[in-house]
C-alpha cells in the first residue's frame, strides 16, 4: 500500500475512487480510465477537472460492459464526487 490510501501506486486517491464508483473489475477499470484520460488530453496526475472532462469518454467505454441505466447512475455519482473535489 502506498501513502495515498490505495494499493495502486500509479493512481491518485481520486482516480481510485472513480474506479470504485465505475463498477468495473480491477483488470478492466484502470486501463479504461487511463485511455479515457489520454483521449481527453488530461494532465498526469489528473486533476478533478481532468477527470470530469474525461468522464464522457469513460462512460462510453463503460457502456461496453454495463447496462446504460447503471452507467447513468454511476456517472451521476462520479460527477458529484468530482464537483465536490474541484
N, C-alpha and C positions, 0 to 999 in steps of 0.2 A: 504494500500500500504506500502511496506517496503522501506528501504533506497536504495536498488539497482535498483530501477526503474521498478520493476514488481510487480504484485499484488499476486504472489505466493511465500511466504517466503521460501519455500523449494527448489526453483530454483535459479540458478545464472542468471545474465543477458545474458550470452552466451547460457545457456540452453533455456531460454525464447525465444531468437532469433532463435535458431534451431527449436523450436516448432512452431514458427510463420512461418518459411520457409517450414516446412514439410507439412503444409496444413491440418493437421488432427484436429479434434474437440478438444476442451478443455477437454472433457471427455476421449477421447482415447489417445491423444498425450502424456501427461505426463507419463502414465503407460507404453506405448510402449517405450518411451525414457529411463525410469528407467530400464526396463528389458533389453534393448539393452546394456546399460552401464554395468549392472551387468554381462551379458553374456560375455562382453569384458574385465571384470576384472578391471573396472575403479575405480579411487580414488573418494572419496567424500569430498568436492565438486570436480567434474570432471574438468580437465584442457582441453584446446583446443585440445591437443594431445589425451587425453582420448576420447573426443567426436569424433575426426577424426577416431580413432581406432574402435569406436562403430558404425560408420556410415554404414558399410555393414550390420550389424545386424538390424539397424533401417530401412534401405532400404528394406530388405526382409520383415519386418513387414508392411511397408507402402504399399507394393505390394498387400496385402490382401484388401486394401481399395481404392487404387488409380490405374489408368492405368499406365503401365510400362513407357510410354513416359513422363508422368507427374512426376513420381518418378525420372526418369533420370534427368529431368530439375531441379527439386527441390534439388536433391542431388548435382548437379553441383554448385548451389548457396550456399548450406551449406558448401561444400568443399572450395569455395572461401572465405567465411566468416571465416572458421576455419584456413585456411592458413594465412590470414591476422592477426588473433589473436595470432598466435604462436610466 
